[in-house]
Amino acid sequence: MTGAEMSADTANEQMQLYKVLMRYCSIVVSTLPILCIYPFVQKYFVNGVMIGSIKG
């Protein structure tokens, strides 16, 4: 392999790595707001479940 082919392969590997890294970063960024808001809204979920489970 020549130097140009090796650098092209290295660049391709770097691009694949960045694609995977961006995918994981977008998953974390999209999940963080849900994880931050859920503890404050959890009491309403529990309250709704309790009301829905009452049989009369």
mmCIF file as Biopython writes it, N, C-alpha, C and O atoms, coordinates in Angstrom:
data_model
#
loop_
_atom_site.group_PDB
_atom_site.id
_atom_site.type_symbol
_atom_site.label_atom_id
_atom_site.label_alt_id
_atom_site.label_comp_id
_atom_site.label_asym_id
_atom_site.label_entity_id
_atom_site.label_seq_id
_atom_site.pdbx_PDB_ins_code
_atom_site.Cartn_x
_atom_site.Cartn_y
_atom_site.Cartn_z
_atom_site.occupancy
_atom_site.B_iso_or_equiv
_atom_site.auth_seq_id
_atom_site.auth_asym_id
_atom_site.pdbx_PDB_model_num
ATOM 1   N N  . MET A ? 1  ? 0.839   -1.183 0.000  1.0 0.0 1  A 1 
ATOM 2   C CA . MET A ? 1  ? 0.000   0.000  0.000  1.0 0.0 1  A 1 
ATOM 3   C C  . MET A ? 1  ? 0.883   1.244  0.000  1.0 0.0 1  A 1 
ATOM 4   O O  . MET A ? 1  ? 1.939   1.289  0.631  1.0 0.0 1  A 1 
ATOM 5   N N  . THR A ? 2  ? 0.434   2.199  -0.693 1.0 0.0 2  A 1 
ATOM 6   C CA . THR A ? 2  ? 1.177   3.457  -0.717 1.0 0.0 2  A 1 
ATOM 7   C C  . THR A ? 2  ? 0.681   4.342  0.424  1.0 0.0 2  A 1 
ATOM 8   O O  . THR A ? 2  ? -0.300  4.026  1.097  1.0 0.0 2  A 1 
ATOM 9   N N  . GLY A ? 3  ? 1.360   5.420  0.617  1.0 0.0 3  A 1 
ATOM 10  C CA . GLY A ? 3  ? 0.992   6.344  1.688  1.0 0.0 3  A 1 
ATOM 11  C C  . GLY A ? 3  ? -0.383  6.953  1.477  1.0 0.0 3  A 1 
ATOM 12  O O  . GLY A ? 3  ? -1.131  7.168  2.431  1.0 0.0 3  A 1 
ATOM 13  N N  . ALA A ? 4  ? -0.712  7.233  0.212  1.0 0.0 4  A 1 
ATOM 14  C CA . ALA A ? 4  ? -2.021  7.827  -0.072 1.0 0.0 4  A 1 
ATOM 15  C C  . ALA A ? 4  ? -3.148  6.836  0.221  1.0 0.0 4  A 1 
ATOM 16  O O  . ALA A ? 4  ? -4.199  7.221  0.732  1.0 0.0 4  A 1 
ATOM 17  N N  . GLU A ? 5  ? -2.927  5.554  -0.105 1.0 0.0 5  A 1 
ATOM 18  C CA . GLU A ? 5  ? -3.957  4.549  0.167  1.0 0.0 5  A 1 
ATOM 19  C C  . GLU A ? 5  ? -4.133  4.350  1.668  1.0 0.0 5  A 1 
ATOM 20  O O  . GLU A ? 5  ? -5.252  4.175  2.151  1.0 0.0 5  A 1 
ATOM 21  N N  . MET A ? 6  ? -3.029  4.379  2.399  1.0 0.0 6  A 1 
ATOM 22  C CA . MET A ? 6  ? -3.116  4.200  3.847  1.0 0.0 6  A 1 
ATOM 23  C C  . MET A ? 6  ? -3.833  5.374  4.493  1.0 0.0 6  A 1 
ATOM 24  O O  . MET A ? 6  ? -4.634  5.186  5.408  1.0 0.0 6  A 1 
ATOM 25  N N  . SER A ? 7  ? -3.553  6.581  4.026  1.0 0.0 7  A 1 
ATOM 26  C CA . SER A ? 7  ? -4.224  7.741  4.613  1.0 0.0 7  A 1 
ATOM 27  C C  . SER A ? 7  ? -5.699  7.759  4.236  1.0 0.0 7  A 1 
ATOM 28  O O  . SER A ? 7  ? -6.528  8.214  5.023  1.0 0.0 7  A 1 
ATOM 29  N N  . ALA A ? 8  ? -6.041  7.269  3.040  1.0 0.0 8  A 1 
ATOM 30  C CA . ALA A ? 8  ? -7.446  7.190  2.650  1.0 0.0 8  A 1 
ATOM 31  C C  . ALA A ? 8  ? -8.175  6.164  3.518  1.0 0.0 8  A 1 
ATOM 32  O O  . ALA A ? 8  ? -9.306  6.400  3.943  1.0 0.0 8  A 1 
ATOM 33  N N  . ASP A ? 9  ? -7.530  5.024  3.782  1.0 0.0 9  A 1 
ATOM 34  C CA . ASP A ? 9  ? -8.139  4.015  4.651  1.0 0.0 9  A 1 
ATOM 35  C C  . ASP A ? 9  ? -8.301  4.551  6.071  1.0 0.0 9  A 1 
ATOM 36  O O  . ASP A ? 9  ? -9.324  4.325  6.718  1.0 0.0 9  A 1 
ATOM 37  N N  . THR A ? 10 ? -7.291  5.255  6.543  1.0 0.0 10 A 1 
ATOM 38  C CA . THR A ? 10 ? -7.361  5.829  7.877  1.0 0.0 10 A 1 
ATOM 39  C C  . THR A ? 10 ? -8.473  6.864  7.958  1.0 0.0 10 A 1 
ATOM 40  O O  . THR A ? 10 ? -9.209  6.913  8.944  1.0 0.0 10 A 1 
ATOM 41  N N  . ALA A ? 11 ? -8.597  7.685  6.929  1.0 0.0 11 A 1 
ATOM 42  C CA . ALA A ? 11 ? -9.657  8.692  6.903  1.0 0.0 11 A 1 
ATOM 43  C C  . ALA A ? 11 ? -11.029 8.019  6.883  1.0 0.0 11 A 1 
ATOM 44  O O  . ALA A ? 11 ? -11.958 8.494  7.537  1.0 0.0 11 A 1 
ATOM 45  N N  . ASN A ? 12 ? -11.165 6.926  6.144  1.0 0.0 12 A 1 
ATOM 46  C CA . ASN A ? 12 ? -12.433 6.203  6.082  1.0 0.0 12 A 1 
ATOM 47  C C  . ASN A ? 12 ? -12.775 5.612  7.451  1.0 0.0 12 A 1 
ATOM 48  O O  . ASN A ? 12 ? -13.926 5.664  7.885  1.0 0.0 12 A 1 
ATOM 49  N N  . GLU A ? 13 ? -11.773 5.053  8.125  1.0 0.0 13 A 1 
ATOM 50  C CA . GLU A ? 13 ? -11.999 4.511  9.462  1.0 0.0 13 A 1 
ATOM 51  C C  . GLU A ? 13 ? -12.399 5.609  10.440 1.0 0.0 13 A 1 
ATOM 52  O O  . GLU A ? 13 ? -13.269 5.406  11.286 1.0 0.0 13 A 1 
ATOM 53  N N  . GLN A ? 14 ? -11.766 6.767  10.322 1.0 0.0 14 A 1 
ATOM 54  C CA . GLN A ? 14 ? -12.114 7.887  11.190 1.0 0.0 14 A 1 
ATOM 55  C C  . GLN A ? 14 ? -13.549 8.355  10.948 1.0 0.0 14 A 1 
ATOM 56  O O  . GLN A ? 14 ? -14.262 8.688  11.894 1.0 0.0 14 A 1 
ATOM 57  N N  . MET A ? 15 ? -13.968 8.380  9.696  1.0 0.0 15 A 1 
ATOM 58  C CA . MET A ? 15 ? -15.339 8.778  9.386  1.0 0.0 15 A 1 
ATOM 59  C C  . MET A ? 15 ? -16.342 7.783  9.964  1.0 0.0 15 A 1 
ATOM 60  O O  . MET A ? 15 ? -17.379 8.185  10.491 1.0 0.0 15 A 1 
ATOM 61  N N  . GLN A ? 16 ? -16.042 6.497  9.871  1.0 0.0 16 A 1 
ATOM 62  C CA . GLN A ? 16 ? -16.929 5.485  10.450 1.0 0.0 16 A 1 
ATOM 63  C C  . GLN A ? 16 ? -17.011 5.667  11.966 1.0 0.0 16 A 1 
ATOM 64  O O  . GLN A ? 16 ? -18.089 5.554  12.550 1.0 0.0 16 A 1 
ATOM 65  N N  . LEU A ? 17 ? -15.885 5.946  12.592 1.0 0.0 17 A 1 
ATOM 66  C CA . LEU A ? 17 ? -15.863 6.169  14.031 1.0 0.0 17 A 1 
ATOM 67  C C  . LEU A ? 17 ? -16.696 7.391  14.412 1.0 0.0 17 A 1 
ATOM 68  O O  . LEU A ? 17 ? -17.443 7.351  15.390 1.0 0.0 17 A 1 
ATOM 69  N N  . TYR A ? 18 ? -16.575 8.462  13.653 1.0 0.0 18 A 1 
ATOM 70  C CA . TYR A ? 18 ? -17.349 9.666  13.937 1.0 0.0 18 A 1 
ATOM 71  C C  . TYR A ? 18 ? -18.839 9.434  13.736 1.0 0.0 18 A 1 
ATOM 72  O O  . TYR A ? 18 ? -19.649 9.992  14.475 1.0 0.0 18 A 1 
ATOM 73  N N  . LYS A ? 19 ? -19.216 8.630  12.759 1.0 0.0 19 A 1 
ATOM 74  C CA . LYS A ? 19 ? -20.639 8.319  12.539 1.0 0.0 19 A 1 
ATOM 75  C C  . LYS A ? 19 ? -21.222 7.595  13.749 1.0 0.0 19 A 1 
ATOM 76  O O  . LYS A ? 19 ? -22.313 7.923  14.214 1.0 0.0 19 A 1 
ATOM 77  N N  . VAL A ? 20 ? -20.484 6.607  14.253 1.0 0.0 20 A 1 
ATOM 78  C CA . VAL A ? 20 ? -20.952 5.865  15.426 1.0 0.0 20 A 1 
ATOM 79  C C  . VAL A ? 20 ? -20.990 6.784  16.641 1.0 0.0 20 A 1 
ATOM 80  O O  . VAL A ? 20 ? -21.940 6.742  17.422 1.0 0.0 20 A 1 
ATOM 81  N N  . LEU A ? 21 ? -19.968 7.610  16.803 1.0 0.0 21 A 1 
ATOM 82  C CA . LEU A ? 21 ? -19.906 8.526  17.928 1.0 0.0 21 A 1 
ATOM 83  C C  . LEU A ? 21 ? -21.066 9.522  17.892 1.0 0.0 21 A 1 
ATOM 84  O O  . LEU A ? 21 ? -21.666 9.803  18.929 1.0 0.0 21 A 1 
ATOM 85  N N  . MET A ? 22 ? -21.385 10.051 16.727 1.0 0.0 22 A 1 
ATOM 86  C CA . MET A ? 22 ? -22.498 10.978 16.596 1.0 0.0 22 A 1 
ATOM 87  C C  . MET A ? 22 ? -23.821 10.299 16.903 1.0 0.0 22 A 1 
ATOM 88  O O  . MET A ? 22 ? -24.710 10.917 17.490 1.0 0.0 22 A 1 
ATOM 89  N N  . ARG A ? 23 ? -23.965 9.046  16.520 1.0 0.0 23 A 1 
ATOM 90  C CA . ARG A ? 23 ? -25.191 8.302  16.813 1.0 0.0 23 A 1 
ATOM 91  C C  . ARG A ? 23 ? -25.371 8.171  18.328 1.0 0.0 23 A 1 
ATOM 92  O O  . ARG A ? 23 ? -26.456 8.423  18.852 1.0 0.0 23 A 1 
ATOM 93  N N  . TYR A ? 24 ? -24.315 7.781  19.020 1.0 0.0 24 A 1 
ATOM 94  C CA . TYR A ? 24 ? -24.402 7.618  20.466 1.0 0.0 24 A 1 
ATOM 95  C C  . TYR A ? 24 ? -24.619 8.962  21.170 1.0 0.0 24 A 1 
ATOM 96  O O  . TYR A ? 24 ? -25.368 9.044  22.143 1.0 0.0 24 A 1 
ATOM 97  N N  . CYS A ? 25 ? -23.975 9.986  20.683 1.0 0.0 25 A 1 
ATOM 98  C CA . CYS A ? 25 ? -24.168 11.313 21.282 1.0 0.0 25 A 1 
ATOM 99  C C  . CYS A ? 25 ? -25.604 11.790 21.109 1.0 0.0 25 A 1 
ATOM 100 O O  . CYS A ? 25 ? -26.173 12.380 22.027 1.0 0.0 25 A 1 
ATOM 101 N N  . SER A ? 26 ? -26.192 11.545 19.953 1.0 0.0 26 A 1 
ATOM 102 C CA . SER A ? 26 ? -27.578 11.967 19.747 1.0 0.0 26 A 1 
ATOM 103 C C  . SER A ? 26 ? -28.534 11.180 20.640 1.0 0.0 26 A 1 
ATOM 104 O O  . SER A ? 26 ? -29.542 11.724 21.090 1.0 0.0 26 A 1 
ATOM 105 N N  . ILE A ? 27 ? -28.235 9.914  20.902 1.0 0.0 27 A 1 
ATOM 106 C CA . ILE A ? 27 ? -29.071 9.130  21.814 1.0 0.0 27 A 1 
ATOM 107 C C  . ILE A ? 27 ? -28.999 9.713  23.226 1.0 0.0 27 A 1 
ATOM 108 O O  . ILE A ? 27 ? -30.024 9.853  23.893 1.0 0.0 27 A 1 
ATOM 109 N N  . VAL A ? 28 ? -27.801 10.051 23.677 1.0 0.0 28 A 1 
ATOM 110 C CA . VAL A ? 28 ? -27.648 10.606 25.019 1.0 0.0 28 A 1 
ATOM 111 C C  . VAL A ? 28 ? -28.323 11.967 25.117 1.0 0.0 28 A 1 
ATOM 112 O O  . VAL A ? 28 ? -29.013 12.244 26.097 1.0 0.0 28 A 1 
ATOM 113 N N  . VAL A ? 29 ? -28.134 12.813 24.120 1.0 0.0 29 A 1 
ATOM 114 C CA . VAL A ? 29 ? -28.709 14.155 24.152 1.0 0.0 29 A 1 
ATOM 115 C C  . VAL A ? 29 ? -30.237 14.100 24.113 1.0 0.0 29 A 1 
ATOM 116 O O  . VAL A ? 29 ? -30.895 14.921 24.753 1.0 0.0 29 A 1 
ATOM 117 N N  . SER A ? 30 ? -30.808 13.153 23.379 1.0 0.0 30 A 1 
ATOM 118 C CA . SER A ? 30 ? -32.265 13.070 23.310 1.0 0.0 30 A 1 
ATOM 119 C C  . SER A ? 30 ? -32.861 12.412 24.550 1.0 0.0 30 A 1 
ATOM 120 O O  . SER A ? 30 ? -34.041 12.618 24.836 1.0 0.0 30 A 1 
ATOM 121 N N  . THR A ? 31 ? -32.089 11.631 25.290 1.0 0.0 31 A 1 
ATOM 122 C CA . THR A ? 31 ? -32.596 10.950 26.480 1.0 0.0 31 A 1 
ATOM 123 C C  . THR A ? 31 ? -32.453 11.803 27.738 1.0 0.0 31 A 1 
ATOM 124 O O  . THR A ? 31 ? -33.251 11.653 28.663 1.0 0.0 31 A 1 
ATOM 125 N N  . LEU A ? 32 ? -31.486 12.671 27.799 1.0 0.0 32 A 1 
ATOM 126 C CA . LEU A ? 32 ? -31.242 13.467 29.004 1.0 0.0 32 A 1 
ATOM 127 C C  . LEU A ? 32 ? -32.453 14.289 29.458 1.0 0.0 32 A 1 
ATOM 128 O O  . LEU A ? 32 ? -32.761 14.270 30.650 1.0 0.0 32 A 1 
ATOM 129 N N  . PRO A ? 33 ? -33.150 15.004 28.583 1.0 0.0 33 A 1 
ATOM 130 C CA . PRO A ? 33 ? -34.306 15.770 29.064 1.0 0.0 33 A 1 
ATOM 131 C C  . PRO A ? 33 ? -35.388 14.882 29.687 1.0 0.0 33 A 1 
ATOM 132 O O  . PRO A ? 33 ? -36.017 15.267 30.673 1.0 0.0 33 A 1 
ATOM 133 N N  . ILE A ? 34 ? -35.600 13.716 29.120 1.0 0.0 34 A 1 
ATOM 134 C CA . ILE A ? 34 ? -36.596 12.805 29.672 1.0 0.0 34 A 1 
ATOM 135 C C  . ILE A ? 34 ? -36.176 12.366 31.069 1.0 0.0 34 A 1 
ATOM 136 O O  . ILE A ? 34 ? -36.994 12.349 31.989 1.0 0.0 34 A 1 
ATOM 137 N N  . LEU A ? 35 ? -34.907 12.011 31.229 1.0 0.0 35 A 1 
ATOM 138 C CA . LEU A ? 35 ? -34.417 11.579 32.537 1.0 0.0 35 A 1 
ATOM 139 C C  . LEU A ? 35 ? -34.449 12.706 33.566 1.0 0.0 35 A 1 
ATOM 140 O O  . LEU A ? 35 ? -34.629 12.447 34.755 1.0 0.0 35 A 1 
ATOM 141 N N  . CYS A ? 36 ? -34.279 13.931 33.133 1.0 0.0 36 A 1 
ATOM 142 C CA . CYS A ? 36 ? -34.293 15.061 34.062 1.0 0.0 36 A 1 
ATOM 143 C C  . CYS A ? 36 ? -35.715 15.437 34.480 1.0 0.0 36 A 1 
ATOM 144 O O  . CYS A ? 36 ? -35.928 15.844 35.622 1.0 0.0 36 A 1 
ATOM 145 N N  . ILE A ? 37 ? -36.672 15.313 33.594 1.0 0.0 37 A 1 
ATOM 146 C CA . ILE A ? 37 ? -38.048 15.713 33.876 1.0 0.0 37 A 1 
ATOM 147 C C  . ILE A ? 37 ? -38.825 14.619 34.596 1.0 0.0 37 A 1 
ATOM 148 O O  . ILE A ? 37 ? -39.716 14.930 35.386 1.0 0.0 37 A 1 
ATOM 149 N N  . TYR A ? 38 ? -38.520 13.362 34.353 1.0 0.0 38 A 1 
ATOM 150 C CA . TYR A ? 38 ? -39.309 12.250 34.885 1.0 0.0 38 A 1 
ATOM 151 C C  . TYR A ? 38 ? -39.476 12.263 36.402 1.0 0.0 38 A 1 
ATOM 152 O O  . TYR A ? 38 ? -40.593 12.037 36.867 1.0 0.0 38 A 1 
ATOM 153 N N  . PRO A ? 39 ? -38.435 12.515 37.210 1.0 0.0 39 A 1 
ATOM 154 C CA . PRO A ? 39 ? -38.640 12.497 38.664 1.0 0.0 39 A 1 
ATOM 155 C C  . PRO A ? 39 ? -39.679 13.508 39.146 1.0 0.0 39 A 1 
ATOM 156 O O  . PRO A ? 39 ? -40.365 13.257 40.137 1.0 0.0 39 A 1 
ATOM 157 N N  . PHE A ? 40 ? -39.806 14.638 38.466 1.0 0.0 40 A 1 
ATOM 158 C CA . PHE A ? 40 ? -40.758 15.658 38.876 1.0 0.0 40 A 1 
ATOM 159 C C  . PHE A ? 40 ? -42.190 15.316 38.454 1.0 0.0 40 A 1 
ATOM 160 O O  . PHE A ? 40 ? -43.144 15.789 39.072 1.0 0.0 40 A 1 
ATOM 161 N N  . VAL A ? 41 ? -42.347 14.514 37.426 1.0 0.0 41 A 1 
ATOM 162 C CA . VAL A ? 41 ? -43.669 14.179 36.902 1.0 0.0 41 A 1 
ATOM 163 C C  . VAL A ? 41 ? -44.124 12.798 37.377 1.0 0.0 41 A 1 
ATOM 164 O O  . VAL A ? 41 ? -45.269 12.409 37.146 1.0 0.0 41 A 1 
ATOM 165 N N  . GLN A ? 42 ? -43.245 12.066 38.031 1.0 0.0 42 A 1 
ATOM 166 C CA . GLN A ? 42 ? -43.535 10.695 38.423 1.0 0.0 42 A 1 
ATOM 167 C C  . GLN A ? 42 ? -44.742 10.594 39.349 1.0 0.0 42 A 1 
ATOM 168 O O  . GLN A ? 42 ? -45.510 9.637  39.256 1.0 0.0 42 A 1 
ATOM 169 N N  . LYS A ? 43 ? -44.920 11.563 40.236 1.0 0.0 43 A 1 
ATOM 170 C CA . LYS A ? 43 ? -46.046 11.493 41.173 1.0 0.0 43 A 1 
ATOM 171 C C  . LYS A ? 43 ? -47.384 11.534 40.440 1.0 0.0 43 A 1 
ATOM 172 O O  . LYS A ? 43 ? -48.360 10.946 40.905 1.0 0.0 43 A 1 
ATOM 173 N N  . TYR A ? 44 ? -47.439 12.218 39.305 1.0 0.0 44 A 1 
ATOM 174 C CA . TYR A ? 44 ? -48.685 12.266 38.550 1.0 0.0 44 A 1 
ATOM 175 C C  . TYR A ? 44 ? -48.963 10.926 37.875 1.0 0.0 44 A 1 
ATOM 176 O O  . TYR A ? 44 ? -50.122 10.528 37.758 1.0 0.0 44 A 1 
ATOM 177 N N  . PHE A ? 45 ? -47.928 10.228 37.433 1.0 0.0 45 A 1 
ATOM 178 C CA . PHE A ? 45 ? -48.113 8.900  36.844 1.0 0.0 45 A 1 
ATOM 179 C C  . PHE A ? 45 ? -48.636 7.927  37.893 1.0 0.0 45 A 1 
ATOM 180 O O  . PHE A ? 45 ? -49.567 7.169  37.623 1.0 0.0 45 A 1 
ATOM 181 N N  . VAL A ? 46 ? -48.051 7.938  39.077 1.0 0.0 46 A 1 
ATOM 182 C CA . VAL A ? 46 ? -48.470 7.036  40.146 1.0 0.0 46 A 1 
ATOM 183 C C  . VAL A ? 46 ? -49.901 7.354  40.560 1.0 0.0 46 A 1 
ATOM 184 O O  . VAL A ? 46 ? -50.699 6.441  40.773 1.0 0.0 46 A 1 
ATOM 185 N N  . ASN A ? 47 ? -50.234 8.631  40.675 1.0 0.0 47 A 1 
ATOM 186 C CA . ASN A ? 47 ? -51.574 9.051  41.045 1.0 0.0 47 A 1 
ATOM 187 C C  . ASN A ? 47 ? -52.596 8.592  40.000 1.0 0.0 47 A 1 
ATOM 188 O O  . ASN A ? 47 ? -53.680 8.128  40.353 1.0 0.0 47 A 1 
ATOM 189 N N  . GLY A ? 48 ? -52.256 8.721  38.737 1.0 0.0 48 A 1 
ATOM 190 C CA . GLY A ? 48 ? -53.157 8.292  37.667 1.0 0.0 48 A 1 
ATOM 191 C C  . GLY A ? 48 ? -53.366 6.787  37.669 1.0 0.0 48 A 1 
ATOM 192 O O  . GLY A ? 48 ? -54.474 6.316  37.411 1.0 0.0 48 A 1 
ATOM 193 N N  . VAL A ? 49 ? -52.333 6.041  37.952 1.0 0.0 49 A 1 
ATOM 194 C CA . VAL A ? 49 ? -52.450 4.585  37.999 1.0 0.0 49 A 1 
ATOM 195 C C  . VAL A ? 49 ? -53.339 4.174  39.161 1.0 0.0 49 A 1 
ATOM 196 O O  . VAL A ? 49 ? -54.151 3.259  39.025 1.0 0.0 49 A 1 
ATOM 197 N N  . MET A ? 50 ? -53.198 4.839  40.301 1.0 0.0 50 A 1 
ATOM 198 C CA . MET A ? 50 ? -54.010 4.498  41.471 1.0 0.0 50 A 1 
ATOM 199 C C  . MET A ? 50 ? -55.480 4.813  41.223 1.0 0.0 50 A 1 
ATOM 200 O O  . MET A ? 50 ? -56.349 4.043  41.631 1.0 0.0 50 A 1 
ATOM 201 N N  . ILE A ? 51 ? -55.769 5.909  40.574 1.0 0.0 51 A 1 
ATOM 202 C CA . ILE A ? 51 ? -57.154 6.259  40.270 1.0 0.0 51 A 1 
ATOM 203 C C  . ILE A ? 51 ? -57.742 5.264  39.266 1.0 0.0 51 A 1 
ATOM 204 O O  . ILE A ? 51 ? -58.905 4.876  39.372 1.0 0.0 51 A 1 
ATOM 205 N N  . GLY A ? 52 ? -56.939 4.867  38.311 1.0 0.0 52 A 1 
ATOM 206 C CA . GLY A ? 52 ? -57.425 3.915  37.305 1.0 0.0 52 A 1 
ATOM 207 C C  . GLY A ? 52 ? -57.626 2.524  37.847 1.0 0.0 52 A 1 
ATOM 208 O O  . GLY A ? 52 ? -58.355 1.733  37.250 1.0 0.0 52 A 1 
ATOM 209 N N  . SER A ? 53 ? -56.994 2.198  38.976 1.0 0.0 53 A 1 
ATOM 210 C CA . SER A ? 53 ? -57.106 0.831  39.494 1.0 0.0 53 A 1 
ATOM 211 C C  . SER A ? 53 ? -58.254 0.674  40.490 1.0 0.0 53 A 1 
ATOM 212 O O  . SER A ? 53 ? -58.558 -0.445 40.904 1.0 0.0 53 A 1 
ATOM 213 N N  . ILE A ? 54 ? -58.884 1.758  40.875 1.0 0.0 54 A 1 
ATOM 214 C CA . ILE A ? 54 ? -59.999 1.666  41.841 1.0 0.0 54 A 1 
ATOM 215 C C  . ILE A ? 54 ? -61.215 1.084  41.131 1.0 0.0 54 A 1 
ATOM 216 O O  . ILE A ? 54 ? -61.646 1.577  40.089 1.0 0.0 54 A 1 
ATOM 217 N N  . LYS A ? 55 ? -61.748 0.036  41.715 1.0 0.0 55 A 1 
ATOM 218 C CA . LYS A ? 55 ? -62.947 -0.598 41.138 1.0 0.0 55 A 1 
ATOM 219 C C  . LYS A ? 55 ? -64.094 -0.301 42.067 1.0 0.0 55 A 1 
ATOM 220 O O  . LYS A ? 55 ? -63.962 -0.390 43.288 1.0 0.0 55 A 1 
ATOM 221 N N  . GLY A ? 56 ? -65.186 0.042  41.504 1.0 0.0 56 A 1 
ATOM 222 C CA . GLY A ? 56 ? -66.274 0.400  42.388 1.0 0.0 56 A 1 
ATOM 223 C C  . GLY A ? 56 ? -67.525 -0.054 41.855 1.0 0.0 56 A 1 
ATOM 224 O O  . GLY A ? 56 ? -68.571 0.158  42.468 1.0 0.0 56 A 1 
#
